[in-house]
């Protein structure tokens, strides 16, 4: 497990160094992409955002009914009326 993880970080540093050499691709460096990939802490914990993902349509990944019911109950409790 440690070897693939080390290789991943090594590749990430190499890719970031390559992108940093080009002024028009510096915005693609990993530290600049964190907000794009993971969002802000405000959006990550916003009940309305989660309601869109876990709501009646959902992601399609949670096909099991109990996951959907738990998600709907959580969203109902968290979204202000």
C-alpha positions as CSV (number, residue, x, y, z in Angstrom):
1,X,0.0,0.0,0.0
2,X,2.8,2.4,0.8
3,X,4.6,1.9,-2.6
4,X,1.5,2.9,-4.7
5,X,0.8,5.8,-2.4
6,X,4.4,7.0,-2.7
7,X,4.3,6.7,-6.4
8,X,1.1,8.6,-6.6
9,X,2.5,11.5,-4.6
10,X,5.7,11.5,-6.7
11,X,3.6,11.6,-9.9
12,X,1.5,14.4,-8.5
13,X,4.6,16.5,-7.7
14,X,6.0,15.8,-11.1
15,X,2.8,16.8,-12.8
16,X,2.5,20.0,-10.7
17,X,6.0,21.0,-11.5
18,X,5.4,20.4,-15.2
19,X,2.2,22.5,-15.1
20,X,3.9,25.3,-13.1
21,X,6.5,25.8,-15.8
22,X,3.8,27.0,-18.2
23,X,2.2,30.3,-17.2
24,X,-1.1,29.5,-18.9
25,X,-1.5,26.2,-17.0
26,X,-0.6,27.3,-13.5
27,X,-4.2,27.4,-12.5
28,X,-4.3,23.6,-13.0
29,X,-1.7,22.9,-10.2
30,X,-3.2,20.7,-7.4
31,X,-3.2,23.3,-4.7
32,X,-5.3,25.6,-7.0
33,X,-7.7,22.9,-7.9
34,X,-8.7,21.9,-4.3
35,X,-11.6,24.3,-4.2
36,X,-12.9,23.1,-7.6
37,X,-12.8,19.4,-6.7
38,X,-13.9,19.5,-3.1
39,X,-15.8,22.8,-2.9
40,X,-15.7,25.2,0.0
41,X,-16.4,24.1,3.6
42,X,-19.7,26.0,3.3
43,X,-20.9,24.0,0.3
44,X,-19.6,20.7,1.6
45,X,-21.8,20.9,4.7
46,X,-24.8,22.7,3.2
47,X,-28.0,20.7,3.6
48,X,-29.5,22.2,0.5
49,X,-26.6,21.0,-1.6
50,X,-26.8,17.5,-0.1
51,X,-30.6,17.5,-0.7
52,X,-30.0,17.9,-4.4
53,X,-27.6,14.9,-4.4
54,X,-29.5,12.6,-2.0
55,X,-33.0,13.8,-2.8
56,X,-35.7,11.9,-4.6
57,X,-33.7,11.4,-7.8
58,X,-30.4,10.9,-5.9
59,X,-27.1,10.0,-7.5
60,X,-28.3,6.7,-8.8
61,X,-25.5,5.1,-6.8
62,X,-27.6,4.4,-3.8
63,X,-30.2,2.1,-5.3
64,X,-30.9,0.5,-2.0
65,X,-34.1,1.9,-0.5
66,X,-32.8,2.3,3.0
67,X,-30.0,4.6,1.9
68,X,-32.5,6.7,0.1
69,X,-34.8,6.9,3.0
70,X,-32.0,7.8,5.4
71,X,-30.9,10.5,3.0
72,X,-34.3,11.9,2.6
73,X,-34.9,12.0,6.4
74,X,-31.6,13.7,7.0
75,X,-32.3,16.3,4.3
76,X,-35.8,16.9,5.8
77,X,-34.3,17.5,9.2
78,X,-31.5,19.7,8.0
79,X,-33.2,22.0,5.5
80,X,-34.9,24.9,7.2
81,X,-38.6,25.2,6.5
